Amino acid sequence: MGVSTTSGLMQGKYAWLKLLLITAIVALNGYAIIMMYASGEYAFALLNLVIVASGVYVFTSKRAYAHRYIYPGMAGMVMFIIFPLLYTVGIAFTNYSGTNLLTLERVERMHLARTYTAQGGTFDFAMLESGEGKYVLQLVQDDKVLVSSPLSPISNSELSARKQTLESSEVKLSHVEQKPELEVAQIRAITQNRQFLNSLVLVTPEGDELVMSGLRKFAAQAPLFTKLDKDRVLQDSGVVIPGGSALRNNQTGELMMPNMETGFYQYIDGNAEFVGNRVTPGFTVNIGWKNFERVVKDDGIKKPFVQIFIWTVIFAGCSVAFTLAIGMVLACVIQWEELKGRAIYRVLLILPYAVPAFISILVFKGLFNQNFGEINALLNAWFGIKPDWFTDPTLAKTMILIVNTWLGYPYMMILCMGLLKSIPEDLYEASAMDGAGPIKNFFNITVPLLMKPLTPLLIASFAFNFNNFVLIQLLTSGGPDIIGATTPAGTTDLLVSYTYRIAFEGSGTQDFGLASAIATMIFLVVGAIALFNLRLTNANKSV
């Protein structure tokens, strides 16, 4: 009995259950999309909308129902490969960094929420116990003493429930000649009623409004900035400042506007020119190709980038060459029929491949320890030397190649062991009749016949080592550092670890835009290697 390819999802015995499931998925993701959009995450909202809408169409439409088998894979590729790639490329054209994380609207709201101590000043504050769970608020400024009538604090839960209708938010204060003779409550009472105290607005006899500014302080707070609600003409130059685009400093009367080139608010002069320092926090703006230009023109970035790029190529190439050489030789030795105990040797030589790489790396980090490591202890005992493996750039690179060769040779050995089975024994017998020895056979027969099928795998291994982040991060963390670099950069960094350090270890100024630009360049390089690998594979098939 065949299955009809035209039957839709909404047919059958459990059609109502399927409809209910789809409705729930659409409702939940619809809510998530709205929340993402409201929080300014437009790209993620669009991604969610596309994935859900296409999924509903594929699983409910008769025309697209046959594609339901490949949809999960396609959706996963879009979510975890295509979208992150496009998102990274998009960030590369912005100034997104540790100081420019927010949107312009959020930065504006933060500036409008800032306050300063206005007329009325700051008062020392204390809570006085007046009995029956009530407190008198006492505020002191020099010789001035202000007190409130007894208040009953409201619990945090009740305050949250009555937040919109709380009638006691304003409390009148009155002058007294001397401090009331009441017991001062402990600091614990203030912390327990902090939410209630924060909701109060104390009004002095002069009409000043005071709010809580610390555990022991009440102060007259006023907004530091206000937004211009209408156009304003600058008297010095006659330039018109559009309403809603500038903020006025209520303390100094100066105007500041968002600088769309730097991503910060800055004060302007009478000619509407930006002057003075930038006002943090910053916001994200598009800056075009500037991040890519920095890699090319800024010596503090260009020189470390070129140095790290060269080392990355050398590291990947040497790793492939060393692991291939050792793996191929060991594979030939293990396949030698005259060798006794070949099974034991095979197991022992494959063990480094069975142990998780991060464990082996951390073990080697301890072995190469300059002061307590076993390797330096042996070198000191035999030759009287203690190499600085982690502080000398050349020795650090040598150590990395040694460790990576240890981690990688079993893989090459396993590949060669399988490929050696495909080499006809007649070739070795004919060569032996001509008087050739094992070494000559190795270079004239084994290596040429193994290199052709190994070439695509070697290119793949090169691409893997080109982005071998785990080894560098666990073993040296990129050190020792490159002198003169304006971004975090080390002599043993690969491009991928260099990008990571720029993005996340920038001393509070993480430059995600620059890191994304470098990541884009890495993608192009690795993509070119993958394309070369595909063409080489196709060329081998046609031969």
Buried (B, 14 or more C-beta within 10 A) or exposed (E): EEEEEEEBBBEEEEEEEBEEEBEEBBEEBEEBBEEBBEEEBEEBBBBBBBBBEBBBBBBBBEEBBEBBEEBEEBBEEBBEEEBEEEBBBBBBBBBBBBBBBBBBEBBBEBBEEEBBBBEBBBBEBBBBBBEEEEBBBBBBBEEEBBBBEBBEBBEEEEBEEEEEEBEEEEBEBEEEEEEEEBEEBEEEBBEBBEBBBEBBBBBBEEEBBBBBBEEEBBBBBBBBBEBBEEEBEBEEEEBEBEEEBBBBBBEEEBBBBBBEEBBBBBBBBEEBEBEEEBBEBBBBBEBEEBBBEBBEEBEBBEBBBEBBBEBBBEBBEBBBBBBBBBBBBBBBBBBEEEEEEBEEBBEEBBEBBEEEBEEBBEEBBEBBBBEEBEBBBEBEEEEEEBBEBBEBBEBBBEBBBBBBBBBBBBBBBBBBBEBBEEBEEEBBEEBEEEEBEEEEBBEEBBBEBBEEEBBBBBBBBBBBBBBBBBBBBBBBBBBBBBEEBEBBBBBBBBBBBBBBBBBEEBEEEBBBBBBBBBBBBBBEBBEEBEEEBEEEEEEEEEE
